[in-house]
Every structure is written in structure tokens, then in C-alpha cells.
Amino acid sequence: MAEILNDTQADEAVTKLSGWTRDGVTIERTAKLPSFPKAIEAVDKVAELAEAADHHPDIDIRWRTVTFRLSTHSAGGLTEKDFALASQIDGVLDGM
């Protein structure tokens, strides 16, 4: 099982990400994409990364606005897995 990060570690890790905020045991990023098809394309790319990592974000799609939420539910908090996938999601969104 992945090790839960303490508050200091989680707060420090979230500052290294682009546009992510922390709310307790969850980190979140909302992005507006140029169009609905681009939003779906971003979600598709993130889905591939999530499958490869066996770590799946909660995803909310509202037209061209997509919100990603990450937490390691099996560990009961934030772990390095969350921040690693968040960094990969940043790469997808930056490329859109």
C-alpha cells in the first residue's frame, strides 16, 4: 500500500503542480479546453495514463470544462501516486 503523505508533504507537493489545489485528502484541477471535442480528447489521454498507472481520477466534464480530482482511496489519503498522475495530467492539458 502507498504511504500517505502528511499535511506538510502534501502542501509542498501541490505547489509543484500547475493549477492544482488541495482540499483535505484530495487534489483538484479544473481546465477549460477550446471545445467539447478537445475536452473529450484530454479525458481520453488521461484515461490511458490512468490505466497504465492503475490509478484513476474522478473526472467531471461540463461542456468544455473538465475537473480532475485525485486521492488514493485505498490508502485513505494523498500519496505520491496522486502527485505523479497530476503531473502527467498537467502534461496532457499543457499540450491541448
Summary of the structure (lengths in Angstrom):
residues: 96
radius of gyration: 12.8
end to end distance: 33.3
largest distance: 38.4
contacts: 280
relative contact order: 0.26
helix: 44%
strand: 24%
